[in-house]
């Protein structure tokens, strides 16, 4: 695994979040982990919100024409990413899955979640 490449991807994510792009994540621990890495921004939690995925997509596109999808890398996360991407596109906005794909490409053997398995 290339930590330099991963670091560059995290910097890209940080820049996107600073530009106001919302980041769709699954839950609170994902947000905590990203904040620990120095990424702050408009996090929108997909799981446990009580909203339908389309409603979450509507909220996300209301704040930006580009939305970063950073769901987890397990089967559920893959399904969520696909559905959210379709919903965001149907609303005329751009779903950014590239950052997620880059992280998955580098870490696919090592990481399945954004959140840490233990407390930092």
Buried (B, 14 or more C-beta within 10 A) or exposed (E): EEEEBBEEBBEBBBEBBEEEBBBBBBBEBBBBBBEEEEBEBBBBBBBEEEBEBBEBBBBBBEEBEBBBBBBBBEEEBBEBBBBBBBBBBEBEBBBBBEBBEBBBEBBEEEBBBBBEEEEE
